[in-house]
C-alpha cells in the first residue's frame, strides 16, 4: 500500500508534538484498513481488527506482530482470542500519533 513498511520506527522519548488531524489524514491513506479513533483524553490512536479461522492462527499472527514490535522498538497494545486479533497503536511518549505508528501499521499489514 505504501513504502512506509520499508522505513524504520524511530524511538520517541517525547518532546515532539503528536500529529494533528491533517497530518493523520495524510498518513492514514498510506496504510490499509486502519481506523483512527480518540481515547477518553482525546488522544488519537490507530486500531485494526484482523480475522482468522481459529485460535492458533490468531496466536501465530500475534507472535509475528510481537517479533516486529521488538525489532522496531515500538510496541502496540494487542488483544486476541479465537479467530481475531485487535491491534492498537500510538506513541505513548507523546500520547498520540507519529510517523512510527504508521510505519508499524504498514509492517503489520505485510504479515
C-alpha positions in Angstrom: 0.0 0.0 0.0 2.9 2.3 0.7 6.6 2.5 1.2 6.2 3.0 4.9 6.8 -0.7 5.5 10.4 -0.1 4.2 11.1 2.6 6.9 12.4 2.0 10.4 10.5 3.1 13.5 12.2 5.9 15.3 12.2 5.8 19.1 10.3 8.7 20.6 11.1 10.0 24.1 8.6 12.8 23.9 9.4 16.5 23.2 7.7 16.4 19.8 4.1 17.2 19.0 1.7 14.4 18.1 0.4 14.6 14.5 -2.5 16.9 14.1 -5.7 15.8 12.2 -4.5 17.0 8.8 -1.2 15.0 9.2 -3.2 12.0 10.3 -5.4 12.2 7.2 -2.3 12.4 5.1 -0.8 9.2 6.6 -3.9 7.1 7.1 -4.1 6.9 3.3 -0.8 5.1 3.3 -2.0 2.1 5.4 -4.7 -0.4 4.6 -7.9 -0.6 6.7 -6.7 1.0 9.9 -9.1 3.3 11.8 -8.2 6.4 13.7 -10.0 6.8 17.0 -9.7 9.0 20.1 -9.4 7.9 23.6 -11.1 9.4 26.6 -8.4 12.1 26.8 -9.0 13.0 23.1 -5.6 11.4 22.0 -5.6 9.8 18.6 -4.7 6.1 18.1 -4.7 3.6 15.2 -6.8 0.4 15.6 -7.5 -2.6 13.3 -9.1 -6.0 13.9 -7.8 -9.0 12.0 -9.9 -12.1 11.5 -8.6 -15.7 11.5 -10.0 -19.2 11.1 -9.1 -20.3 14.7 -7.2 -19.6 17.8 -3.9 -20.9 16.7 -3.8 -18.7 13.6 -4.7 -15.7 15.8 -1.9 -16.6 18.2 0.7 -17.1 15.3 -0.2 -13.7 13.9 0.1 -12.0 17.3 3.5 -13.7 17.8 4.7 -12.2 14.5 3.4 -8.8 15.5 5.4 -9.2 18.7 8.6 -10.0 16.7 8.2 -6.9 14.6 7.4 -4.8 17.6 10.6 -5.9 19.3 12.7 -5.4 16.2 11.3 -1.9 15.7 11.3 -1.0 19.4 7.7 0.1 19.1 5.1 -1.8 20.9 1.4 -1.9 20.2 -1.5 -2.9 22.5 -2.7 -6.4 21.5 -5.9 -8.2 22.3 -6.6 -11.6 20.7 -8.7 -14.7 21.1 -10.4 -17.3 19.0 -10.4 -16.1 15.4 -9.4 -12.5 16.0 -6.7 -10.1 16.9 -7.0 -6.4 17.6 -4.0 -4.1 17.4 -4.0 -0.6 18.8 -1.0 1.6 18.0 0.0 5.0 19.4 3.2 6.7 20.7 2.9 6.6 24.5 5.6 9.3 25.0 3.5 11.9 23.1 0.1 10.5 23.8 -0.8 10.5 20.1 0.3 9.5 16.7 3.6 10.0 14.9 5.1 8.5 11.7 6.4 5.5 13.5 2.9 4.4 14.3 2.0 4.3 10.7 5.3 2.5 9.9 4.4 -0.2 12.4 0.9 -0.5 10.9 2.3 -0.9 7.4 4.7 -3.6 8.7 1.9 -5.5 10.4 -0.1 -5.4 7.2 2.7 -7.2 5.5 2.4 -10.3 7.7 
